[in-house]
């Protein structure tokens, strides 16, 4: 029987900062393995995760998820490397393609080819995080992080579909997948791939 793993995830509508802090601290004390914060129209979740990381000792802090439309790959790499240092190596980056309503309505940019966008941003992020430089098609310049690189930082991708091909592409990409249950949108799980070698689940 596969061991069940426990985690806690909040909704993007939760904006009570004191409650978020308390949930993170309590989850850490109770032995939960993951505290995941999403990002929508409210808080900058990377800043809130930094605060949760400073108030906890062992729980993983997860961006669950950050939209690939709202930040450049280089900005994502800077944020992830910073949170990696602040958390003492407990940070997990969650990336997703968001929704057309949020991307067009909030960011004001076209929502086209979301799967390709997720793939391309993930690849560029990984290149930048390895300190191999991020090529700029506009200026042909190359940028490097101004802090220690984190080449092995875990990335969990938000699944866009439940098809076998979709799962296979995401499994081959990085270390985890975040999905929503078709039975209940309130329940979410992350499938641990590279870190565990088997399908452990974290339930929200």
Secondary structure, DSSP 8 states (H G I E B T S, - for coil): ----EEEEE--TT---HHHHHHHHHHHHHTT-SEEEE--SSS--HHHHHHHHHHH-SS-EEEEEEEETTTS-HHHHHHHHHHHHHHTTS-EEEEEE---HHHIIIII-S----HHHHHHHHHHHHHHHHTTS-EE-TTT--EE--SS---TT--EEEE-S--SHHHHHHHHHHSSEEEEE-SS-TT-EEEEE-TTTSS-EEEE-
